[in-house]
Amino acid sequence: MENVHWMRRFVIMRPMPGLIRPLNLAVAETRTTRYCWPGRRRATEGAAWVFQYTLAGAGAFQAENQTWTVPAGTGFLTGVADPRICYFYPAEGREPWKYIYLAYQDATGLSQCLTRECGWLYSLERRSGILNKLMALGAGAPAHLKLPAGQAALMVSGLLATLAEQGSASRARPTARVRLVRAAFELIEQSVAVPFNAGMLAERLGVTPEHLSRTFRAELGRGPAECIRTWKMQRAGEQLLAGQTRISDLARGVGYDSPAHFTRAFRRVMGMTPSQVRAQGRLPLLAQGLDPAPRT
């Protein structure tokens, strides 16, 4: 399911109750949709948390019926047994998802407070101090790392402090790229019922197609054409479940003149045909609440 490049397990010397305790640190990669970790299936892992940061490729993170792409330079923080979450390799993935993750136990409530205030997703520079420290532990260190309880807790707390600082800054100052993507999705939603492509979107926004493509891939890990198609198919799926059952009407409702073309696009995004979704009575798990817009 995943190829582990290296893993370090932490052995805490004279552990102290109440302190955050790291469990393991690893760099791994995957490119199979069998890599899927829903929190509802991990109830026995209790107070375990994970920060997983993308080094290359892109993964996906789902929480509270919304799904985000996790491209290189971004990561997520979550309680592994949180029944609201799931992280996975996306069906539309084109290349391996390579990541570093730190798993730890936190009975203090600090991690829970951080995600409540700043959310699940974070952007960090690859060369940031805390990531450099974590990556350095993979260079020649023994498989089992012995650390004093205080030093171990400080390592995890340093990561959480970095995420808290980044989270506060990103909420206060959305970047130009984020503003452009948000404006793009406003136009996509307004144009959902008409034929609309990436070139038209770039023209409406007053930018070049190349700049729009670079921005989308940097922020979302996918191009604007794919995002437009995904958005339209999500809306079509919602209409289908709301009672609109004629394929030709569904197709026209999201700007497709050809029902056959629409059905192919729907299956490409959802992994099943409209008829299969209708028979099942719900959208596929990984498509529910799919929203490719950034939340920073």
N, C-alpha and C positions, 0 to 999 in steps of 0.2 A: 504493500500500500504506500509506503514511503521509503526512500533510500536515505539512510542516516549517514552523513559524512563524518560526523564525530559527535560524541555525547559525553558529558561530564556529570557524574552524580555527586551530590554534596553530602559529606559526612560532617555533621555539626558536633563540634567538641563541647561537652558540658552544656547541652541545650537548656534554654531557659524558657519556661512557659510564658506565653503572652507575646513573645517576639516573632516577627515575620521570619520564616525559615525557607530558604531556597531548597528545591527538590532536585531538579536537573536542568541542564542547559544543553542545547543541541543545535546543530545545523543540519538540515535535511531538505529533501526535495521530493515532489510527487508530480505525476501527470495523469493520474487515474481518478475517475469520478467515484471510485470506491473509497477515496479519502474523504470522509464525511463524519464530522463529530457533533452530533446534536446533544445539547446539554441534558435533555430529558432522559437520555440513556446513561448518564454518568452520575446518578444521584449518590452513589456510594463514595464519590471522591470528595464530598463534603466541602471543606474550606480551601480546596485547591484553586489556584488562579493561574492564568497563563498570559504572558505578553508574547505575541508572535509577530515578527517583523519581516516583511518581504524584501529579500535581497535581489531577486530576479523573477521575471514572469509576473503572474498575478493570481491571487486566490479570491475567495468570496467570503463575506461575513454576513450573516442574517440575524436580525434581532427585532422582535416585536413587529413581525410581518413586513419588514423592510430589508432589502438586500443591497450591500455595497460591494463594489470591486475593491480589492486591496492590492494595488500595484506596488512596484518597487519604490522604496522610500516611505512607505506607510506601514502601520501595524495596528493590531487591535489588542485591547486588554479586556479580559472577561473571566468571570468565575466559570470553571469548566462544567460545573453541574447546574448552571443557570438554565432552567427549562425554556427560557425565552430565546436562547441563542443556538446557532449552528454555524460552523465554519467548514468550508469544503473546497475542493477543486472544481471549478465551474465546467459545465458540459461544453461550453464554447471555447475552452482553453486551447491555445495554440502552441504553447511552449511550457516546459516544466515550471512549476512554482517552487522556487527555492527560498528558504526562510530560516531564520534563527528564532528559537523560542526559549523562554525562561519560565519554568513552572515552579510555583512556590505555594506555601501555605500561609494564609493571612487570617488570623482570628481576631485581628484588631479592629476591623471595619474600615481601615484606611483605603483599601482598594475599592470597596463598595462605595465609599464617599466620593472617590475620584471619578468613577464611571457615572455616578449620579450627577455630578457637577459638570463634567467635561465630556461625557459620552464614551463610546467604545473605541472610536478610531482616532489615530494620531499620525501626524507626519513628522519624521525626524530625518535630519541629514545623516547620510551613511557614515560620515566621519565624526559624528557627535561623540563627545567624551565617553558617555555611558556605553554606547554601542562598541566603541573601540575596546573598552575594558572587557566587555563580554566576549567579543571575537578573540581577544588575546588569550582567553582561557582555553581556547582550542589549540593553541600552538605549543605542543610538547608537554602539556600538563597531563598528569596521571588521570586515568579514567574515573577514579574516586578522589575528589578534592576534600581535604580536611580543613575546615574553617572554624575559628572560634564563633560562638553564638552571636556576639556583638558585631563582628566583622561581616558575618553572613547577612545579618539583618540590615546593616548599613548598605550593602551592595544592592539589595532589593529596594530599600527606601530611596537610594539615589536614583534608581530607574523611575520610581513613582514620582519623585520630585521633578525630574526632567519632564515627564509626561504632563504633570500638573501645570508647569510653566508653559509648555507648548500649547496645552489645551486652552489656557486662559488667553494667550496671545492670539491664537487663531480665531477664537470667538470674537475678540475685540477688533481685529484687523483682517477681514477677508481679503485675499490677494486678488490682483487683477485677473488672474486665471480663473479663480473661483467665481468672480463676478461675471466673467464672460460665459462660463458654463451655465450659471444660473439663468442668465439672459437667454441662452440658447434653448434651455428646457422650457422657458416660458413660451418661446416661439413654437417649439415642437408641440406643446400642448394645444396652443391656439390653432395649429395647422394639422391636427391629428386626422381630420376627415378629408383632407385633400392630398393629392400626390405631392410629396415633399422630399427633397434629397439634400445631401450634405452641401452641394454647391449652392443651392438656393438658400440654405441656412446661413452659409458664410456671407453671401451677398446681402441678406437682410441684416446681418450683424455688422457689416462694414469691415470685414477682415478677409484675408486671403484663405482659400481652402486649406493651404498648407499650414498656416498659423492655427486655424481652427482644429485641424487634425492633431497637430503637436500638443495643443492645449488639452484636448479631450484625452489623449493617450497619457499625458503626464498626470492629469487629475483623476481619470477614471480607469485607465488601463485598457481602453477600447476606443475605437474611432467613432466619429459622429454618425456615420451611416449605420453602424451596428446599434448605436443608442437609439436612433430614430426608429429602426425596425423593432427593437425590443419594446420601446414605449408604445408603439402602435399595437403590437401583439398583446401586450398586457391589457390595453384598453379593450381590444377585441375579446379577450378572455373574460373580462368583467361583464361585457355586454352579453356574451354567450350564457354565462351563469345567471344573468338577470332575466333570461327568457327569450333573447333574440336568437332564434335557431336557424334562420335561413342563411346559408353560407354567403350567398350573393349580397345580402343586406349587411352582414358583418364586414365583408370585403369593402363595400362602398363606404361603410362607416369609418374606415381607417384609411381611405384614399386609394384602394386597389380596384381597378376596373375588371381584372380577371380573377374569378374565384379560385381557379387552379393555382395562379401565382400566389394569391393570398394563402391558400392552404399550405403550399410549400414553405412560405415564410413563417407561418404559424408553427408548423412542425419543427422548423429549424430552431426557433427560439424556445418553444415549450417542450420539445421532445416528444410530442404526440399531436395527433390531428385534432381539429375542432370536434369531430364526432366522438373521439375517444374522451376528450374533456367533458363533453356533454353527458356521455354514459357514466363517467366517473363521478360527476357532480361537483368537482372542485378542480382548481388549477394544480399542476404539479407542485410539490413542496418547495422546490428551489425557485419557482416562478411566482409564488405568492407574495404580493406586495412588492414586486420588483421595481425598484426606483433607482436608476443609475445616477441621479443627480448627487453632487457632493453635499456633505452636511457640515463642512467646516465653516 
